[in-house]
């Protein structure tokens, strides 16, 4: 349990920072491009400030990512010792992508006034590609744990390893696309929520307005696509991980025409207090209202995941996703009617919470993915209890890592707040103001 808690803390913390590394470069370059195209200095000021934030978050993410790389071997030697040769390729490729991202991010940050504008924007392209590639490679390793392929077993030994087949396993397409889109949503809504708070405080100038609209628009466009991809991922789970699906919906008896549960909690092996949609789960999972859905009672008790954790996390993920969709549609309707965001204070309050909702959806989705696979660390092949380091004292490592992440959190928030306060921004900056107030 100590190893699982430490891994959950490390992954849950790092994934938030990593999302900004995936989505923020594209949003920043979009603002820079709009500044060059329109001549509006507000875009340039936003791009310069966001670029500096990118540098801070990249450095912090490098620290948390390094911790994770050590934890894979220290906490789970049973996994890496047996299957390391199978899943080593994506981690190697992720390391290469990381170094490419670091090199070109440095060029992008320090070449604002040293390169022509178009050339400077081109230096961000490797940053964007490497950020997305890093997420892709890491998630393929996790997808392999959901659908292990690319090797044979002989007398308990791994043989005939095909690392490319392992990396491009059946779970890779839906899981990687779902994660990359989630990263853009976290980055977009997270950035926009900062400016939504400023708007609530009366800062209604063009700088803050654009600071909200650019990232929010990116995230809003992606949100309905993400919901469609989430449906794709759910169908994959229904076809390939029926135990996880049963836990997600709290289904204990194998049922034809299984209902969809909205809310609810499992008590004494029974779903209670849920709003049931008759035949809803069978229809959504298999496109057939009378399709059979396997129940948890068909699985040995020691091979079932903790149902309430998985079910409530799934409900939270879906609820947050549709809340963000509603908020995005609110902006779209307002923009169509009056070419501007809603004036309602409730919109801005909801927008201020959108970043937290996106993070909550992200974390809840990963809880479903990881806890829903338990008790297996490699589905059907290796139990988590068999992969963990048997050495005593792992709880002390968990406490130490928790302290490290607490310090990292405080330090990151402190530096970002200093950045926000340390760069004065004029109400309506002109081109000359860019040089006077630029982030250097």
C-alpha positions as CSV (number, residue, x, y, z in Angstrom):
1,X,0.0,0.0,0.0
2,X,2.9,2.4,0.8
3,X,4.3,1.8,-2.7
4,X,1.0,2.3,-4.4
5,X,0.4,5.5,-2.4
6,X,3.8,6.8,-3.3
7,X,3.3,6.0,-7.0
8,X,-0.2,7.5,-7.0
9,X,1.2,10.7,-5.4
10,X,4.1,11.0,-7.8
11,X,2.0,10.3,-10.9
12,X,-0.9,12.4,-9.8
13,X,1.4,15.4,-9.2
14,X,3.6,15.0,-12.2
15,X,0.7,14.5,-14.7
16,X,-0.7,18.0,-14.0
17,X,2.7,19.6,-14.7
18,X,3.2,17.4,-17.8
19,X,-0.2,18.5,-19.2
20,X,1.0,22.1,-19.3
21,X,4.2,20.8,-21.1
22,X,2.0,19.2,-23.7
23,X,-0.6,21.9,-24.3
24,X,0.9,25.2,-23.3
25,X,3.5,25.5,-26.1
26,X,0.9,25.4,-28.8
27,X,-1.3,27.9,-27.0
28,X,1.7,30.2,-26.5
29,X,2.7,30.1,-30.1
30,X,-0.9,30.7,-31.1
31,X,-0.8,34.0,-29.1
32,X,2.6,34.9,-30.6
33,X,1.3,34.2,-34.1
34,X,-1.8,36.3,-33.5
35,X,0.3,39.1,-32.3
36,X,2.4,39.1,-35.5
37,X,-0.6,38.8,-37.7
38,X,-2.8,41.5,-36.1
39,X,-0.1,43.8,-34.7
40,X,-1.8,43.7,-31.3
41,X,0.9,44.0,-28.6
42,X,-1.4,42.3,-26.0
43,X,-0.8,39.0,-27.8
44,X,3.0,39.5,-27.6
45,X,2.8,40.3,-23.9
46,X,0.8,37.2,-23.2
47,X,3.1,35.0,-25.3
48,X,6.2,36.3,-23.5
49,X,4.7,35.8,-20.1
50,X,3.4,32.3,-20.9
51,X,6.8,31.4,-22.3
52,X,8.4,32.2,-19.0
53,X,5.8,30.1,-17.1
54,X,6.6,27.3,-19.5
55,X,10.2,27.4,-18.5
56,X,9.4,27.2,-14.8
57,X,7.0,24.3,-15.2
58,X,9.4,22.5,-17.5
59,X,12.1,22.7,-14.8
60,X,9.7,21.5,-12.1
61,X,8.4,18.7,-14.4
62,X,12.0,17.5,-14.9
63,X,12.4,17.1,-11.2
64,X,9.1,15.2,-10.7
65,X,9.8,13.1,-13.8
66,X,13.2,12.1,-12.5
67,X,11.6,11.0,-9.3
68,X,9.2,8.8,-11.2
69,X,11.9,7.2,-13.3
70,X,13.7,6.1,-10.1
71,X,10.4,4.9,-8.5
72,X,9.7,2.5,-11.4
73,X,12.8,0.4,-10.5
74,X,12.9,1.0,-6.7
75,X,9.2,0.3,-6.0
76,X,8.4,-2.2,-8.7
77,X,11.4,-4.5,-9.4
78,X,9.1,-7.4,-10.1
79,X,7.7,-5.5,-13.1
80,X,10.9,-4.0,-14.5
81,X,13.0,-7.1,-13.8
82,X,10.7,-9.3,-15.8
83,X,9.2,-7.0,-18.4
84,X,11.7,-4.2,-18.6
85,X,13.0,-5.4,-21.9
86,X,9.5,-5.3,-23.3
87,X,8.5,-1.8,-22.3
88,X,12.0,-0.2,-22.4
89,X,11.6,1.3,-25.9
90,X,8.9,3.9,-25.1
91,X,10.8,5.1,-22.1
92,X,14.0,5.5,-24.2
93,X,12.1,7.4,-26.9
94,X,10.5,9.6,-24.2
95,X,14.0,10.5,-22.9
96,X,15.0,11.5,-26.4
97,X,11.9,13.6,-26.8
98,X,12.6,15.2,-23.4
99,X,16.1,16.4,-24.5
100,X,14.8,17.7,-27.8
101,X,12.1,19.7,-25.9
102,X,14.7,21.0,-23.4
103,X,17.0,22.2,-26.2
104,X,14.5,24.0,-28.3
105,X,12.6,25.4,-25.3
106,X,15.9,27.1,-24.3
107,X,16.3,28.5,-27.8
108,X,12.7,29.7,-27.8
109,X,13.0,31.4,-24.4
110,X,16.3,33.2,-25.1
111,X,15.9,34.1,-28.7
112,X,12.9,36.4,-28.6
113,X,15.0,39.4,-29.8
114,X,17.8,37.5,-31.5
115,X,15.8,35.8,-34.3
116,X,13.4,37.1,-36.9
117,X,9.8,36.6,-35.7
118,X,8.9,33.8,-38.1
119,X,12.1,31.9,-37.3
120,X,11.5,32.3,-33.6
121,X,8.1,30.8,-33.9
122,X,9.6,27.9,-35.9
123,X,11.8,27.1,-33.0
124,X,8.7,26.3,-31.0
125,X,7.6,23.5,-33.4
126,X,10.0,20.9,-32.0
127,X,8.9,21.9,-28.5
128,X,5.3,21.2,-29.4
129,X,6.0,18.0,-31.2
130,X,8.4,16.7,-28.4
131,X,5.9,17.5,-25.7
132,X,3.1,15.6,-27.4
133,X,5.6,12.8,-28.2
134,X,6.7,12.5,-24.6
135,X,3.1,12.0,-23.5
136,X,2.5,9.5,-26.3
137,X,5.5,7.3,-25.4
138,X,4.8,7.2,-21.7
139,X,1.2,6.4,-22.2
140,X,2.0,3.5,-24.6
141,X,3.9,1.9,-21.7
142,X,0.8,2.2,-19.5
143,X,-1.4,0.9,-22.3
144,X,0.8,-2.1,-22.6
145,X,0.1,-2.9,-18.9
146,X,-3.6,-2.8,-19.8
147,X,-3.2,-5.0,-22.9
148,X,0.2,-6.8,-22.8
149,X,1.5,-7.9,-26.2
150,X,4.8,-8.2,-28.0
151,X,6.4,-11.2,-26.3
152,X,6.1,-14.8,-25.4
153,X,6.6,-16.6,-22.1
154,X,8.6,-19.8,-21.7
155,X,9.2,-21.4,-18.3
156,X,8.4,-18.1,-16.6
157,X,10.9,-16.2,-18.8
158,X,10.1,-13.5,-21.4
159,X,11.3,-14.5,-24.9
160,X,10.7,-13.4,-28.5
161,X,10.4,-9.7,-27.5
162,X,8.9,-7.3,-30.1
163,X,9.2,-3.9,-28.5
164,X,7.3,-2.2,-31.4
165,X,4.4,-4.6,-31.1
166,X,4.4,-4.0,-27.3
167,X,4.4,-0.2,-27.8
168,X,1.6,-0.3,-30.4
169,X,-0.6,-2.6,-28.4
170,X,-4.4,-2.5,-28.9
171,X,-4.9,-0.1,-26.0
172,X,-2.5,2.5,-27.4
173,X,-4.7,4.3,-29.8
174,X,-7.7,5.2,-27.5
175,X,-5.5,5.7,-24.4
176,X,-2.9,8.0,-26.0
177,X,-5.4,10.2,-27.9
178,X,-7.6,10.5,-24.8
179,X,-4.6,11.6,-22.7
180,X,-3.2,14.1,-25.2
181,X,-6.6,15.8,-25.6
182,X,-6.9,15.8,-21.8
183,X,-3.5,17.6,-21.6
184,X,-4.7,20.3,-23.9
185,X,-7.9,20.7,-21.9
186,X,-6.0,21.0,-18.6
187,X,-3.6,23.5,-20.1
188,X,-6.3,25.5,-21.8
189,X,-8.8,25.7,-19.0
190,X,-6.1,26.0,-16.4
191,X,-4.6,29.1,-18.1
192,X,-8.0,30.6,-18.8
193,X,-9.1,30.2,-15.2
194,X,-6.3,32.5,-14.0
195,X,-7.7,35.3,-16.2
196,X,-11.3,34.5,-15.3
197,X,-10.3,35.3,-11.7
198,X,-8.8,38.5,-12.9
199,X,-12.0,39.4,-14.8
200,X,-14.0,38.7,-11.6
201,X,-11.8,41.2,-9.9
202,X,-12.6,43.9,-12.4
203,X,-9.7,43.6,-14.8
204,X,-11.7,43.8,-18.0
205,X,-9.0,45.3,-20.2
206,X,-8.1,43.7,-23.6
207,X,-5.0,42.0,-22.2
208,X,-6.9,40.0,-19.6
209,X,-9.8,39.4,-22.0
210,X,-7.4,37.9,-24.6
211,X,-5.6,36.0,-21.9
212,X,-8.8,34.3,-21.1
213,X,-10.2,33.8,-24.6
214,X,-7.2,32.3,-26.4
215,X,-6.6,29.3,-24.1
216,X,-10.3,28.9,-23.3
217,X,-11.2,28.7,-26.9
218,X,-8.6,26.0,-27.6
219,X,-9.9,23.9,-24.7
220,X,-13.5,24.5,-25.6
221,X,-13.0,23.3,-29.1
222,X,-11.3,20.2,-27.9
223,X,-13.9,19.3,-25.2
224,X,-16.6,17.8,-27.5
225,X,-13.9,15.9,-29.4
226,X,-12.6,14.5,-26.1
227,X,-16.1,13.3,-25.1
228,X,-16.3,11.4,-28.4
229,X,-12.8,9.9,-27.7
230,X,-13.9,9.0,-24.2
231,X,-16.8,7.0,-25.7
232,X,-14.3,5.3,-28.0
233,X,-12.1,4.4,-24.9
234,X,-15.2,3.2,-23.0
235,X,-16.1,0.9,-25.9
236,X,-12.5,-0.5,-25.8
237,X,-12.8,-1.2,-22.1
238,X,-16.2,-2.9,-22.6
239,X,-14.7,-5.2,-25.2
240,X,-11.3,-5.9,-23.6
241,X,-11.6,-5.2,-19.9
242,X,-15.1,-6.3,-18.8
243,X,-14.1,-6.5,-15.1
244,X,-13.2,-2.8,-15.2
245,X,-16.4,-1.9,-16.9
246,X,-18.4,-3.8,-14.3
247,X,-16.6,-1.8,-11.6
248,X,-17.1,1.5,-13.4
249,X,-20.9,0.9,-13.3
250,X,-21.2,-1.2,-10.2
251,X,-22.6,-4.2,-12.0
252,X,-22.5,-7.4,-9.9
253,X,-24.8,-9.8,-11.7
254,X,-24.3,-10.6,-15.4
255,X,-27.2,-8.9,-17.0
256,X,-28.8,-8.6,-20.4
257,X,-30.0,-5.1,-21.0
258,X,-27.9,-3.7,-18.2
259,X,-28.9,-0.3,-16.8
260,X,-26.7,2.8,-16.7
261,X,-26.0,4.0,-13.2
262,X,-25.9,7.8,-12.6
263,X,-24.4,8.5,-9.2
264,X,-24.9,5.9,-6.5
265,X,-22.6,4.0,-4.2
266,X,-22.1,0.3,-3.5
267,X,-23.2,-0.9,-0.1
268,X,-22.9,-4.6,0.8
269,X,-22.3,-5.7,-2.7
270,X,-25.3,-3.8,-4.2
271,X,-25.5,-0.5,-6.0
272,X,-27.7,2.0,-4.1
273,X,-29.0,5.5,-4.4
274,X,-28.2,5.6,-8.2
275,X,-30.5,6.9,-10.9
276,X,-30.9,4.0,-13.3
277,X,-31.3,4.4,-17.1
278,X,-32.9,1.1,-18.3
279,X,-30.8,-0.7,-20.9
280,X,-28.5,2.3,-21.0
281,X,-25.2,0.5,-20.3
282,X,-25.8,-2.2,-22.8
283,X,-26.7,0.3,-25.4
284,X,-23.7,2.6,-24.8
285,X,-21.2,-0.2,-24.4
286,X,-22.3,-2.5,-27.2
287,X,-24.8,-0.5,-29.3
288,X,-27.4,-3.1,-28.4
289,X,-30.0,-2.3,-25.6
290,X,-30.2,-6.0,-24.8
291,X,-26.5,-6.9,-24.9
292,X,-25.1,-8.9,-22.0
293,X,-22.8,-7.1,-19.6
294,X,-20.6,-9.3,-17.3
295,X,-21.0,-8.8,-13.6
296,X,-18.3,-8.8,-10.9
297,X,-19.8,-11.9,-9.3
298,X,-18.4,-13.9,-12.2
299,X,-14.9,-13.0,-11.2
300,X,-13.1,-14.4,-8.1
301,X,-13.3,-11.9,-5.3
302,X,-9.5,-11.5,-5.1
303,X,-9.4,-10.4,-8.8
304,X,-12.0,-7.6,-8.4
305,X,-10.9,-3.9,-8.1
306,X,-12.3,-1.7,-5.3
307,X,-15.7,-0.9,-6.9
308,X,-16.6,2.3,-5.1
309,X,-13.3,3.9,-5.9
310,X,-13.6,3.1,-9.6
311,X,-17.3,3.9,-9.9
312,X,-17.1,7.3,-8.1
313,X,-14.0,8.3,-10.0
314,X,-15.7,7.4,-13.3
315,X,-18.8,9.4,-12.3
316,X,-16.5,12.4,-11.4
317,X,-14.7,12.2,-14.7
318,X,-17.8,12.2,-16.8
319,X,-19.5,14.8,-14.7
320,X,-16.6,17.2,-15.0
321,X,-16.3,16.6,-18.7
322,X,-20.0,17.4,-19.4
323,X,-19.8,20.5,-17.1
324,X,-16.9,21.8,-19.1
325,X,-18.8,21.0,-22.3
326,X,-21.8,23.1,-21.0
327,X,-19.4,26.0,-20.1
328,X,-17.9,25.8,-23.6
329,X,-21.4,25.9,-25.2
330,X,-22.3,28.9,-23.1
331,X,-19.4,30.8,-24.5
332,X,-20.2,29.7,-28.0
333,X,-23.8,30.8,-27.8
334,X,-22.8,34.1,-26.3
335,X,-20.2,34.7,-29.0
336,X,-22.7,33.9,-31.8
337,X,-25.2,36.4,-30.3
338,X,-23.0,39.3,-29.3
339,X,-19.5,38.5,-30.5
340,X,-18.2,38.4,-26.9
341,X,-18.2,36.3,-23.8
342,X,-21.2,36.3,-21.4
343,X,-21.5,39.2,-19.0
344,X,-23.0,37.0,-16.3
345,X,-20.9,36.8,-13.2
346,X,-21.9,33.1,-13.0
347,X,-20.1,32.4,-16.2
348,X,-16.9,33.9,-14.9
349,X,-17.2,32.1,-11.6
350,X,-17.6,28.8,-13.5
351,X,-14.8,29.7,-15.8
352,X,-12.6,30.4,-12.8
353,X,-13.3,26.8,-11.6
354,X,-12.8,25.3,-15.1
355,X,-9.1,24.6,-14.5
356,X,-9.8,22.7,-11.4
357,X,-12.6,20.8,-13.1
358,X,-10.2,19.8,-15.9
359,X,-7.6,18.6,-13.4
360,X,-10.2,16.7,-11.4
361,X,-11.4,15.0,-14.6
362,X,-7.9,14.1,-15.5
363,X,-7.0,12.6,-12.1
364,X,-10.3,10.8,-11.9
365,X,-9.8,9.3,-15.3
366,X,-6.4,7.9,-14.3
367,X,-7.9,6.5,-11.1
368,X,-10.4,4.6,-13.3
369,X,-7.6,3.4,-15.5
370,X,-5.2,2.3,-12.8
371,X,-7.4,1.2,-9.9
372,X,-9.8,-0.5,-12.3
373,X,-7.0,-2.8,-13.4
374,X,-6.2,-4.0,-9.9
375,X,-5.1,-6.4,-8.6
376,X,-3.0,-6.7,-11.7
377,X,0.0,-4.5,-12.6
378,X,0.2,-6.3,-15.9
379,X,-3.3,-7.4,-16.7
380,X,-3.8,-11.2,-16.3
381,X,0.0,-11.8,-15.9
382,X,1.5,-10.1,-12.9
383,X,-0.2,-9.0,-9.7
384,X,0.8,-5.7,-8.1
385,X,1.6,-7.5,-4.9
386,X,4.1,-9.7,-6.8
387,X,5.8,-6.8,-8.5
388,X,6.4,-4.6,-5.4
389,X,9.7,-4.3,-3.7
390,X,9.6,-6.7,-0.7
391,X,12.0,-4.6,1.4
392,X,10.7,-3.2,4.6
393,X,10.4,0.5,5.3
394,X,8.7,1.6,2.1
395,X,6.4,3.8,4.1
396,X,9.3,6.0,5.0
397,X,10.0,6.5,1.3
398,X,6.4,7.6,0.9
399,X,6.7,10.1,3.7
400,X,9.9,11.5,2.2
401,X,8.4,11.8,-1.3
402,X,5.3,13.5,0.2
403,X,7.5,16.1,1.8
404,X,9.5,16.6,-1.4
405,X,6.3,17.2,-3.4
406,X,4.9,19.6,-0.7
407,X,8.1,21.6,-1.0
408,X,7.9,21.5,-4.8
409,X,4.3,22.7,-4.7
410,X,5.0,25.6,-2.4
411,X,8.1,26.6,-4.5
412,X,6.2,26.4,-7.8
413,X,3.3,28.5,-6.5
414,X,5.7,31.0,-5.0
415,X,7.7,31.4,-8.3
416,X,4.5,31.7,-10.4
417,X,3.0,34.3,-8.1
418,X,6.2,36.3,-8.3
419,X,6.1,36.1,-12.1
420,X,2.4,37.3,-12.1
421,X,3.2,40.2,-9.8
422,X,6.7,41.1,-11.1
423,X,5.7,42.1,-14.6
424,X,3.5,45.2,-14.9
425,X,1.1,45.2,-17.7
426,X,-0.4,48.4,-19.1
427,X,-4.2,48.5,-19.7
428,X,-3.9,49.0,-23.4
429,X,-0.3,48.4,-24.4
430,X,1.0,49.7,-27.7
431,X,3.9,48.3,-29.8
432,X,6.4,50.4,-27.9
433,X,5.1,48.9,-24.6
434,X,6.3,45.4,-25.6
435,X,9.9,46.4,-25.2
436,X,9.1,48.3,-22.0
437,X,7.2,45.5,-20.3
438,X,8.4,42.3,-21.9
439,X,9.1,39.3,-19.9
440,X,12.9,38.7,-20.0
